Amino acid sequence: MTVKSRKFPLPLSSLENKSSNRINKVVNSVKSVETPQTATQNAKLHGARRSSAGVKQNSQEPILRHATPTRVRSESLHHNKAMALPMAYEAPRRALVARLVKQGIKDQLVLGALGSVPRHQFIDAGLAGQAYVDASLPIGYEQTISQPYIVARMIEIMRNGRKLKNVLEIGTGCGYQAAVLAHLCENVYSIERIKPLQELAKKNLRSLRIANLRLHYGDGMLGLPQVAPFDGIILAAAGMQIPEALLQQLAIGGRLIAPVGDKQQVLQLIERTGIADWTKTVLEECYFVPLCSGII
């Protein structure tokens, strides 16, 4: 349901195709892990109510380029530099994109971005064989790299078919979601409160040479007022309420998507419709690491 409220911050109490045989062989050969970020079985339920979240539908096939056997072209607005993908990761990567389509992801640019970003470069080498499994994976400091499905789902809802100029990400982590966002937005600003993780993200992103991504070390709950407003804001951690600072930094017409809750969490979409007007839409259940204030 969608309701309108002028009172912020928002308390939790206010929330009211089968693949080819070749792809199946690849999927079945990859060992899954026990750290799912959100229940993927919910995906079928999401499909029936996607229109209520304002996500545009598109029946085309996912964008996958084949310029050379080992490269995939970026769908970025301003940088279309190819990213090298070792041949060993090609089949699992394509299987992942096919799985996302089956789970209901429709946005072709989002699918293209997840198909282009080399996820194996953002995790420990010992877990590289699980890079294209649809699950979250540990990256240290009690944090995780987000599940590809939930990354695609949240970005698709936030984008809503729009061309986004400025987007803010809260929780850089290892840098994976920021790299995906950089394919879809003119400027991406990402904040991380854990210094070693911010350094890890810098290291992971260095070889990709993404010119439109800026990393910041700081308290994500405060946002970045110096570069606001933002057309989109995405949170990679769950709080009991959405920080008021972030609501105020959302542009009129902009969308914020975030997990909200403690042990029981839901994705929540916030749309700013006026200077002092926001609407909120409760989507589906999810599970994220906690949203914390301060820096460490």
Secondary structure, 3 states (H helix, E strand, C coil): CEEEECCCCECHHHCCCCCCHHHHHHHHHCCCCCCCCCCHHHHHHHHHCHHHHCCCCCCCCCCCCCCECCEECCCCCCCCCCEECCHHHHHHHHHHHHHHHHCCCCCHHHHHHHHHCCHHHHCCHHHHHHCCCCCCEEEECCEEECCHHHHHHHHHHHHCCCCEEEEEEECCCCCHHHHHHHCCEEEEEEEECCHHHHHHHHHHHHCCCCCCEEEEECCHHHCCCCCCCEEEEEECCEECCECHHHHHCEEEEEEEEEEEECCCEEEEEEEEEECCEEEEEEEEEECCCECCCCCC
